[in-house]
Amino acid sequence: MTLPKTTKYIPTIMELLSDGKIHTRKDIIEYCIKEHKIKNEDFLVLKKDGKTPLVYNRIEWAYTYLYQVELIDRVSQAHYRINSKGIEAFKNGAENIYENYIK
């Protein structure tokens, strides 16, 4: 299986956070893995450093981008919540967030 690109995780993360609750980094990663049906063998694909599974790296970049464009807030270390700007972006189409806010 080809791993989803970073941009494919953005709508998934926004879907999880759209409940308005605080979610941990672990919650976000586990949700993305489940929703994208990432299999055990996919964790064997590593970054160039040879240590970090590429899937973790891509998910982490996705929520980092969302934080950088201020669609989600980091309420404490590794704890995130959607904000009003993020809710509006989600309502306007989670699939369009990369094109409309990040690119």
C-alpha positions, 0 to 999 in steps of 0.5 A: 500500500502507498501511504497517504500524503500529508495533505490527506490526513488534514481532513481526517484530523479536522473531522476528529477535532470538529467535536470541539474537545481537546485531543492528544497527539496520540488520539490524532495519530490513532484516529488517522491510522484507523481511518486510513486503514494503515496496516502493520507493514506500513510502519516499516516504511521509515523516514530517511533517518531510518528510525521514524515511521513515515506515517507518523511523520506525515500525520505530525506534519498535517496537524503542525500545518493546521496549527501554523495556519491557526485552524487549531490551537495547542492548549498544552503540550501535545494537546489540540483543539479546533478553534472558531476559524477551524470550525468555519474552515471545516464547515466550508469543506474539510477537503478544501482546507489544504488548498484554501489555507495551507498551500 
